[in-house]
Amino acid sequence: MTAPATRRWWTQSTELGEVAVTLGPHGVERIELPSEPHAIAEDAVDARDDSVAAALDAWCAGAEHDLDLRIDLDAAGLSPFHRTVLETLRREVGWGEVVTYGELAALAGRPGAARAVGAAMATNPLPFVIPCHRVVASAGGGRRRIGGYGGGDGPDGVALKRRLLAREGVTLPD
């Protein structure tokens, strides 16, 4: 009988700040932003995975456009809507592109569900891999503004979002 695979958890300093990573047997389950409090997963051991950590370091340093890691969205216990929104974002919105919450709702087949998309972005378990920083607020009249990031619109989260967008060549007003 094979022993169950162990979940790993670690924090690492990156060019963007300290992040926490949870890696399960089927892929990365969670990345916590520098502006979020880091909580150790209950059944995880403190053991860094060097290949995942190296990929994250390279991406945070700007070496890669997309953070291509094996992920496990099943571990997050997402609603079908949240999962669809996150998968649509990852598939449809590429490097240097932004969409509004309403536009992403329409892309995910739920026009008019902009607020629900905002909730999905605020609870994205895999920021950077699923690039929720590319989802911005509508300012009306076809204009866009930065909106919030990191589960809110505090100065640290918005500064990080602005930095992530700037490295993709995107600048927006607050």
C-alpha positions in Angstrom: 0.0 0.0 0.0 1.4 3.4 -1.0 1.5 6.1 1.7 -0.6 9.2 0.9 1.3 12.1 -0.7 2.2 14.8 1.8 1.0 18.4 1.4 3.8 20.9 1.7 3.7 24.5 2.9 6.3 27.2 2.9 6.9 30.9 2.7 9.4 32.5 0.4 10.7 36.0 -0.2 10.3 37.1 -3.8 10.8 40.3 -5.8 7.2 41.1 -5.0 7.3 40.4 -1.2 6.8 37.3 0.9 4.3 34.8 -0.4 3.1 31.5 1.1 2.6 28.4 -1.0 0.6 25.2 -0.4 1.5 22.3 -2.6 -0.6 19.1 -2.5 -0.3 15.8 -4.3 -2.0 17.1 -7.4 -0.4 20.5 -7.7 -0.2 23.9 -6.2 -3.3 24.5 -4.1 -2.8 28.0 -2.8 -0.5 31.1 -3.1 -1.0 33.8 -0.6 -0.1 37.3 -1.5 2.3 39.5 0.5 -0.6 41.6 1.7 -2.5 38.5 3.1 -1.8 36.9 6.5 -0.1 33.5 6.0 -1.7 30.5 7.6 -0.1 27.1 7.7 -2.3 24.5 6.1 -3.5 22.1 8.8 -2.1 18.9 7.3 0.9 20.3 5.6 4.6 19.9 6.5 6.9 22.8 6.3 8.9 21.6 3.2 9.7 23.8 0.2 9.5 22.3 -3.3 12.5 23.7 -5.1 11.1 23.5 -8.6 7.9 25.3 -7.7 9.8 27.9 -5.6 12.2 28.5 -8.5 9.4 29.0 -11.0 7.7 31.4 -8.6 10.9 33.3 -8.1 11.5 33.6 -11.8 8.0 34.8 -12.5 8.1 37.3 -9.7 11.4 38.6 -11.0 9.8 39.2 -14.4 11.6 36.4 -16.3 8.4 34.7 -17.5 5.0 36.0 -18.9 2.9 33.2 -17.4 3.5 31.2 -14.3 3.0 27.7 -15.6 2.6 25.5 -12.6 0.5 22.3 -12.2 -2.4 23.5 -10.1 -5.2 21.8 -8.1 -8.4 23.9 -8.1 -10.3 20.9 -6.7 -8.5 21.5 -3.3 -10.0 25.0 -3.0 -13.6 23.8 -2.7 -14.8 26.4 -5.2 -18.4 26.8 -6.4 -18.9 25.9 -10.0 -19.3 29.6 -10.9 -16.1 30.6 -9.2 -14.2 27.8 -10.9 -15.6 28.7 -14.3 -14.7 32.4 -13.8 -11.1 31.5 -12.8 -10.6 29.0 -15.6 -12.0 31.5 -18.1 -9.7 34.2 -16.8 -6.6 31.9 -17.1 -7.6 30.8 -20.6 -8.9 34.0 -22.1 -7.0 37.0 -20.7 -3.4 37.0 -21.7 -0.2 39.0 -20.9 -0.8 42.7 -21.2 -4.6 42.4 -21.4 -7.1 43.6 -18.9 -10.9 43.0 -18.6 -13.5 44.5 -16.3 -15.4 42.4 -13.9 -18.4 42.7 -16.2 -16.5 41.7 -19.3 -15.1 38.6 -17.5 -18.6 37.7 -16.3 -19.8 37.8 -20.0 -16.8 35.8 -21.1 -17.7 33.2 -18.4 -21.2 33.0 -19.8 -22.9 35.0 -17.0 -23.4 38.6 -18.2 -24.5 40.8 -15.4 -22.7 38.9 -12.7 -19.9 41.5 -12.3 -20.2 41.5 -8.5 -20.0 37.7 -8.3 -16.9 37.9 -10.5 -15.5 40.4 -7.9 -16.1 37.9 -5.2 -14.4 35.2 -7.2 -11.3 37.4 -7.7 -11.2 38.2 -4.0 -11.0 34.5 -3.2 -8.8 33.4 -6.0 -6.6 30.7 -4.3 -3.9 31.0 -7.0 -3.0 34.6 -7.7 -0.2 35.0 -10.3 -1.0 31.6 -11.8 -4.6 32.7 -12.3 -3.9 36.4 -13.1 -6.7 38.2 -11.2 -4.6 41.3 -11.3 -5.7 41.6 -14.9 -9.3 42.1 -13.8 -10.1 45.8 -13.3 -13.0 48.0 -12.4 -15.2 49.9 -14.9 -15.1 53.7 -14.7 -18.0 54.1 -17.0 -18.0 55.2 -20.6 -15.6 52.4 -21.6 -13.0 53.7 -19.2 -11.2 51.4 -16.7 -9.6 52.0 -13.3 -7.4 49.9 -11.2 -9.9 48.7 -8.5 -8.8 46.6 -5.6 -6.4 43.7 -5.1 -5.5 41.2 -2.5 -9.0 40.8 -1.2 -9.6 44.5 -0.9 -8.5 48.0 -2.1 -6.0 48.8 0.6 -2.8 50.6 -0.4 -0.5 47.6 -0.3 -2.8 45.4 -2.5 -3.4 48.2 -5.0 0.3 49.0 -5.2 1.0 45.3 -5.9 -1.7 45.2 -8.6 -0.3 48.3 -10.2 3.2 46.9 -10.2 2.0 43.6 -11.8 0.1 45.4 -14.5 3.0 47.8 -15.2 5.3 44.9 -15.8 2.8 43.9 -18.5 2.8 47.4 -20.0 -0.6 48.4 -18.5 -1.2 51.6 -16.6 -4.6 52.7 -15.3 -5.9 55.4 -13.0 -7.0 54.6 -9.4 
